[in-house]
Amino acid sequence: MFQQGGLGHIVSSWIGSGQSLPISASQLQSVLHSGALQQAAQKAGMDPSQLTNVMSSFLPHLVDKLTPNGQVPDAGTLQKMLSGPAAGKSS
């Protein structure tokens, strides 16, 4: 989606080992499927513009941390990373 939307270079910067480029909320809105964005925003209890504002700050850092050494992990490794020690803890 990002490649097709002309934003592939931004995502590549998050995966690579150099400086991560920023992304704006409007850029995210331009590449994300509006139905999926609406549904995610509803689940989060916010409107889509609020969600993309949060995502524009959070997403570059998340992708950077999930792609150590500039390598995209396989699905099994990614699942383990996302369900690490904090998974299953109640707050």
C-alpha positions, 0 to 999 in steps of 0.5 A: 500500500505504501509503495503504491501510494508513493510512500515506500521510501518512508517505510524503507527508512523505518526498516533500514538502519539509518534515520527514520523519516517521519510520516504525517497523518494525512499521508497515512490517510492517503494510503490506508483503506478508509474502511479499515481505518474507520473500523480501527478508530472505532475500536480504539474509541477515537475518530480516524483523524485522531488515530492517524495522528497517533499512528504517525508518531508511533508507527515509525518507531514500532516498525524500526524496533520490529526490524532489527538490523534492517531485516523484516522478521518472519511471521513466527518471530514477529508473533513472538516479539509482539506477544513477549513477556508483557502478553497475558499480564493484566493491568 
